[in-house]
Amino acid sequence: MMKNLQINEKLLTGYPSIDKTHLRDAKFIEKHPIIPNVNIYSAFKLMSAPYQNDSAVDCLDLNATYKELLKDSITLSKAFRELGVKKGDIITVSMPNFYQAVTTFFAANRIGAVTTFLNSFAGIDEIKRYLNEFESPLFINYDKVDEYNASIKKGTSVQNIITLDRNDLNKKGFALERSNPFSTAISYYNLGSLSRFQRGICNNVFGGNDDALILFTSGTTGNPKSVLLTNKNILSSAIYMKNSTHLENTRGEKSLVCVPFTYPYGFATSTLMSLLCGRQAILAPNLSKDNISCYLGKNPNIIFGSPALLELIKRNVPEDFDLSSIDTFISGGDFLTVKQNLEGKEFFEKHNASVLICNGSGNAETVGASTNAVGIPLKPETVGKILVGSDAIIIDVETGKELKYGEEGLLCISGGHVFKGYYNNSELTENEKFEYKGKTYFKTGTRGILDVDGYFTLTGRDSRYYIISTLNKIYCDYVQNVISNIDIIDSVAVVKKPDDEKLYTSKAFIVLKDGIEKDAVLKDYILSKCEEELVMESGDKIQLKPYEIPTSIEFVDKLPRTLADKIDYVYLEDLATDEYEQEKVKVYKKK
């Protein structure tokens, strides 16, 4: 590595914390953005003033303008106040990606309350656990009966339950009369009757440092963590993204939102950011192979997706279906390889669309965004550049020392979008944050390399590695990215598998390309290719070390996915462990 690097006739030290090359072409105001000290509701109301009559949300058969969204949020906030909700209270919502979930957030934010979204498929025990953790006085759900709601109240601090009825799903506004005064729950649609009793003035004095939202990590390598975000965190993320993409006129564009609101990519990145910049959010609460064409028929311009969604589109859209409205596909779940990127572009071109396909990266702890690949020269092997307005460094995990450009380590992010903390877990918060050169950095858990232009190449998750008996580390994401370049492979997931001699080995779950039949001979072929030097789509040559090559291969029709639309590595690790246990039993019986 050179002691100093020279780019554009500027002498660089080689350290990102000093050079900040991702800010090279940014304006002063973009490098030092002013984050307004207001809540999200106030910012949204002000920013949407020029386009009040434009469509804000398209959900199933309901289409609401910005004006209608604000009006419904005001009515709902008054009802919340009448039910005793106060600043700092946590309103827990469990429903799919519905319009009513969006209005709930803005209504809660208007009165200083915090919103959290739970998995709508979660069991009652999980729901009650979170309700007790958050001490929620108010719980909002969808299509639940009185018996269910009565059981929710037992053993929790929930004082009131609001249920959105299936028959009211496509209704805007609120009825003024309560339809069933004897029900355990209050009907969402009848909240207008409660709001009429709230005559007081809403003193909207809630600022940037007030809590706004609790979202969750995806939980692919453990239980999801509850991430507490402030108004400032969310607004910082929005401003950083705007300054990074340089997209000035976004009014009238449409974004397709597919990931559940529980996760930052679903609500914060896809939905809130779209609404804050004048886009229409097309919500897809029940996306499947049977209705994907229906959602695409709403003519989105931007799709916030993942490799799985791209594959769903490719496999289920009719050959003559016009996709010309789409100009951007962003993968914010799993990483799209260069090969998948090229195949996706070819597919869209056949459907009359010239589409930018790119990767983004982020954590719940950075409001879903740490890098951006939109509006800048595309490097498909990367996840884009570090956001303008924030800072990033790469550190050695063992020593904590900052690394130079081109050296692989742990990505750490600093900025106003870095979360406040994990809810009621100060010890974990302190473990994931640290001070460096006067700034607070968050350890993203993502390993990779920063280049001299500020682009980040992701090589794996820090939590997705294992150590074998020789003390060598194997990074599962790195291994699967290399294997994905073998010609007959469509997609692959690599997990650790217990081993008596080495402690662990790798097991690969592989989806073959269409038309290739599963055959034991193919396993030998794949393993032989793993021993060779492989040429990546970028042209780079790479070769797995002997101890990185999987010892077990299993062909599957598709890779299992979590509700966050990421590969379910926990489930696959369980399968690998089960296989190990079965092999031990067979050996024991032979003895």
N, C-alpha and C positions, 0 to 999 in steps of 0.2 A: 504494500500500500504506500502510495506517495505521501511524503510528509505534508505537502500542500497541494491542493488542486486548483487549477486555473480554468474558469468558465467565463466566457464573454469578457475576457480581459480583466476579470476581477479575481483577486487572490483570495482563495478560500482556505479556512483552517482545516476543513474536513469534518468539523463537528456541527451537526444540525442546530444545536442550541445557540451557537454563535452566528453561523452563516444565514440561517433562516431562508434558504433558497426558495422555499415554496411561496414566499412573499415577494419574490424578485420583481414581478410585473404589476403588483398591486398598488393601488393609490394609497395615500397616507390615511384617508378616512376608513379605507378597508382594512388596513393594517391595525388601526386603532379605533375600532367602531364604538359608537356610543350606544349603549344598551339602555333603553328607556326604563325608568323605575316605575313600571305599571304592571297590572295583571294582564293575563291573556285576553280576557273579555274586553277590557278597555282598548287594548291594541287592535283587536279584531274589529271592534265597532268603528274605530277611527280609520283603519286601513280600508275597510269595505265601504266607506261612505260614498265613493264615486260610482260604485256598481251594486247598489242595494237591490236592484231589480234583476240582476243576473242570477242564474241558477247556481246554488251553492252545493246542494247534495242531491244526488240521484240514487235512490235506494228502492229496489224492486219496482213497485208502481207508484212510488211517492217521489215528487220532485219539488224541492223547496228552494226559494230564493234566499239571498243573504238577509233581506228584510224579514222574511218569515222565520228564518232561523233565529235571528235576534229577538223577534217578538215572542216566539215560543220559549226562548231561554229566559226572558224576563218573567213571563207567567210562571214558569217552573221554579225560578228562584224565589218568588213570593210564596209559592206553595211550600217550598223547603223551609222557609223561615217560619211559616205558620205551623209547621211540624216540629219546630224547635231546633232546627239545624243552625249552628253558629260557626264562627270563624274557627278554623282548625279541625273541625269535625271531618271524619272520613266517610264519604258516601261510597258504598260498595255496590258495583253494578255487575250483574251476570246475565248477559244476553249476547247474541251474535252481533255482527257489525251493522247495527240499525241506526237510522236517523235519530231515534230517541236517545241512543247512547251519546251521540254528539251533543244534542241539546242539554243533556244532563251535565256534561262537563262544563259547558259555558255557563249554565245556570249556577252550578256549584262555585265556579271560579268567580262569578259576579258577587257572591256573598262571602268569599274568603274560605269556602270549604274545599276539601281535597277530594278528588275522584280517584277510584281505583277500579280496574276492570278485571274480573275473574273469568276463567275459562267457563263458557256456557255449558260445557259437557261435564263439568266437575261434579263429583258425588256430594251428597249432603254433608258428609263428615268433613270433607276438604273445605267446603263453603263455610261451615261453622267455625273451622279452625282459623280461617282468615278473618272472619267477622270478629272473633274474639281477640285476635292479634291486633286488629285495627280499632277495636272497641267502637265499631260502627253503630251509630244510632239509627241509621236508615239503610235499608237494603232494597235494591231495585232488580227485578228479574223479569223473565218472559215466559208467558204461557204456563204458569204454575197454578195448582189447585189449592184450596183452603187448607187441606190436610198437610200439604208440603210446607206451606207458609207458617202454619201453627207449630210444626216441628222445628222450623228455623228459629223461632222465638225462644224455644226451650233451651236454656243453657247458654244463651248469648245476651249481649247488651242491646240487641236490636229493639227499638221502640216502635218503629213503623216499617211496614213492607209495602212497596208499590209494585204492582204487577202490570206489565204491558200485555193486554189480551191479544190473542192471535187475530181477532176480527178488527182490531184497531191499528194494525201494523202500518197500513198505508194512509192513515189520517194525519193531517196537520192540524195545529191548533188544539184547543181543549174544550170539552163540554163543561157547562156551568153547573150541572146537577150531578150529585153522586148517585150512580145507578143502583148500587147494592150496599146500603148502610150496615148490613149485618155481616159482610164479608170480613175475613181475617185481614185481607190486604186491601189497599186503596187502589182503585183502577187508575192507571197512568193517564188515560184519556179524560178522566173526570177530575183531574187536579185543578182545573179552572175554578171549581167550586171552592177549593181551599184558598186559592190565591186571592179571591175577592175579599177575604177577611184581613189580609195583610195590607193595612193602609199606611204604614210607616214609610218614610223616605229611605231608600237604600243608599247609605253613605259609602260610595265606592272608593274607599281609601286604602285598598289593598295593593301593596307594592311588589317590586321585583323580587325581594328576598322572601316573600311569603310562599309557603308550600302550595303546590298546585296539583300534583299528579303522582301517583304511585304506579309504576309499571314493573315488569318482571324480566329478569334474564331468561333466556330460552331454556335453560335447564338441561342442555344436552349432555352435560357431564356431572350432573348432580341436581339437587333440589333448586328450583328457581329462587333467586334472591329478590327481595322487595326493595326497589330502587326509588328513593324519594327525590322528586324533581321540583324545583322552584319555578316561579314565573320567569325569573332571570335566565335560568338554565334553558328553558324552551325558547324564549325570545333570542337568546344568544345563538342557539343552533339555527334558528330561522335566518338571522342576519348573516351568520357565517356562510350558510348555504347560498344565500342570494349573492353575496360578494364573491363567492368562489365560482359560481356558474356564469355570472355576468349576463343572466337572462333578465332583460328589462321589461318586456311586454308579455306577461303570462296570463293576463286577463282573458277569459273565455276559453282557455285550454281545459282539457279534461284529464283527470288522473284516475286510473283503475286501482282500487284498494282491495287487496285480497287477503292479507295477513290479519289474523284476529287482533282486536284492539288491546288485548292483554299485553302484547309485545310492542316495543317502541317503534319498530318498523311499520307496524299496522296503524297505530293511532298517531303517534307524534310525527314520524317522518312522512308517511303517506297522506294522512288525513289533515292534521293540523297545519302542516307546512303548505299543503295545497290550498287550504282555505285562507291562510294568512297572505298568500300572494295572488288571490283572485281566481284560482282555478276552481272548477267543479270537481267534487269528489264523488266518483261512481263507486258506491259500496257494493261489495259482493259477499253477502253473508252466508250464502249457500252454494259456493262455487263447486262445480263438478264437471265431468266430461260431457254430461248431458246438457248443461246450460252455458258452457264456456262461450259458445258462438253467440248466445243471446247477449251476454255481457260485452263481448267485442262488437256486437251490433250497435251498442250505444256510442260507438266511435270515440274511444279514448285516444288521447294523443300520447300520454305517458303511461306506462305500465310499471308499477312497483311490484317486481316479481322475484323469481328464484329460478334455478335450473329446473326444478320440478314443474313450475308453472309454464316455462317455455316448452317443456316436453309435452305437457297437457295440451297446449295450444297446437303444437305441431301434429299431434296424433289425432286430434278430434275436430279440427277446423276443415270444412269441406274444401275441395280443390278449387272451386270457383268463388270462394268467399273473399270479398274485398276487405283488405286491412290497410288501405292507403291512409287512413287517419292517423295511424301510429307512427311516431317519429323517434320515440325513445323507449328502450326497455332496460330497466335498472335491476340488477340482481343484488338484493341486499340480504338474502338468506345465505345459502351456500355459494361457493365461488364457481363462476362459469369459466371453464377452461378456454383457451384460445380456440381449440377445435370446436367446442360447443358454440362459441361466439360466431365462428365462420359458418357453421351449419345453420345457426339461427338466422344470420343475415341472408343466406341463400333461400331459406324458407320464406322469409318476409318478402324478398324480391319477387318470388313466384306469386305472391298475393298483392302485388302492386304497391309495396311499401319499401321505402328506403329508411331503415331503422338503425339508429345508434344503439348498439348493445354494449353495455358496460357493467362493471362490478363496482359496488360501493362497499364500505365497511363501517362498522360502528358497534357500539354497545348500548345497552339500556342506560349505562352510566354516563354516556355522552349523547343522550337523547337520540340514539339510533344512528348518529353520523359522526365519523372521525375523518373520513376522506370523501372526495368527490371526483367523479370522472366526466361530468357533464359540462359542456362549454369550454373544454380544454382539449388539446391534442390527445387522441386516444392511444393508450398503451394497454391493449387487452390482457397482457400478462400481469398487469397490476390492478389495484383497486382504486387507482386515481391518486390525486394529490391530497396532502394534508389541507384541511380547511383553512382558508384565509381568515385571519383573526385569532386563530389558535396557534399553539406551538406543539412540537413533537420531538421526542428523542428516542433513540434506541439504546437500551441498556443490557449489559451482561447480567443474566439472572443470578448467577452465583456471586458476583462481586458488587453488583449495583453500579458499576462504572459505565459512563456514557461511551457508546461506540461510534465509529466513524461511518461515513457513507460506504455502502457496499458490505458492511459487516452485519451478520445476522444476529438478532437479539430480540428482546421484548419491546414492543411499541408502547410508549407512554405518552399520554396526551394532557395538555394544559389549556385551560380556557374557561370562559364563562358558562359553557355548556356542560362542564364536568359536574356531575350530580352532587347534591347536598350530602347524602349519605345513605347507607342501608337502614331501612326503618327499624328503629329500636335495636340497633346493633353497632354501637360505636367501636367496638373492638375490631370487627370485620372491616369497617370503614377505614380505620387507622392503618390496617394492614394493606389496604389497596391504594392508599394515597401516600405521597411522600413529597418533601420539599427539596427543590434543586434550583440553585441560583436564584432564590427569591420567589420561585413560582411553585404552585401546588400541581403535581402531576398524578394522573391516574394510571395504574398498571392495567392495560387493556386485556392482558391474557393472550394477545395475538403476537405471534412471532413473525419476523420478516426482515426486510432490508429497505432502507431509505436510499434513494439515489440522489444525485446532485441537483436534480430538477424538482425534488420534493415529492416524487411518486413513491408509493409504498407497494412493495411486492410481498404478498402474504405467503408464508411458507408453512404455517400451521398454528394451531392453538397451543398455548403453553400447557394447558391442562390435558391436551390430547397427545401425551407422550408416555412412554414407559421405559424403565431401565432394566436391562438384562443382567445376568450374573457376571458378565465381564465389565459391568458398569458403563456400558455404552448406552446412549439415549436413542430411542427410535421415535421419530415424530410421525404419527400416523397420517396426518394430512399431507406431509411431504411424500410419503411412500405412495399414497393413493393418487396424488397428482402425477407422479412419474408413471405409474402403471396405466393411468387413463390414456396415455399416448400409444398404447399397443393397438394395432389396427382393428382388431375384432371387438374391442370393448366399447360399449356405449357409456357406461358409468360404473363407478366402483366405490366401495366404502371399506376402509381398513380399520380393524380394531385389534386390541391386544387379546391374546389367548393364553391362559396359564400353561406352564410347561415345567415338568419336574427338573429338568437339567438346566435350562436357561432362565428360569423363573417365568418368562413370558416369550411368546413368539407372536407373529402377525397372522391374522386370518383375514382374507379378502372375500367380500361378498360382491359378486360381479354380475352386471346386467350386460348381456351380449347385444350386439347390433341386430337390427331386424334381419330376418332371413338366415341367421346363423344358428344351427341346431346345437343344443347342449350335448357335449360329448366329453367323455373322460380324457380322450386324446387332447382336447383343447386345453385342459388343465396343464398337461405337460408342455404344450406349446407356450402357454402364458408364462409358466415358470422359467422356461428356457429364454424367453424374451427378457424376463426380469434380470437375467444374468448378463445380458448384452448391454452395450452402450446404446441408449435410446436417443432419438432426435426429437426434441420438443417442437411444438408448432411454431414457436418463436425462432427456431433454428438452432437453439442451444443444445449441446450434447450433454447427457447426464447418465450416470450409471449408479444403480443401487449397490450398496455394500452387501456382502454375503449375509450378514446378520439382519439386514433390513428386508430381505426377500421373504414374502409370506410362506409359511409352511403348510398352510391349508387354504383351499379355494372352494367356494360354494357358489354355484350359479343360481341366481334368483330372477324372477320376472320383473320385479321392481324393488327399489330400496324403500324400507319403511321410513315414514316421516312423522315428525312431531306436529302439533297444531301451529307451531311457529314456522312450519314449512321448511324445517331443516332435517337432515338425516338423523334418525333416531339411533344414535350411537350407543346409548345405554341399553336399548333393547338388543342390538346386535352383539354387544359385549356379553350380555346374558346368554345369548345363543352360543357364542364361542365358549363360554364357561361350561354350559351344559354339554357341549360336544366333548370337552376335555374330561368331564366327569364320566361320561358314557365310555370314553376310551379307557379310562382307568378301570372301570368295572369289567370291561372285556379282557384286559390284561390280567386282572385278578382271577377271573374265571378260568383262563388258560392255565394259570399256575395251579 
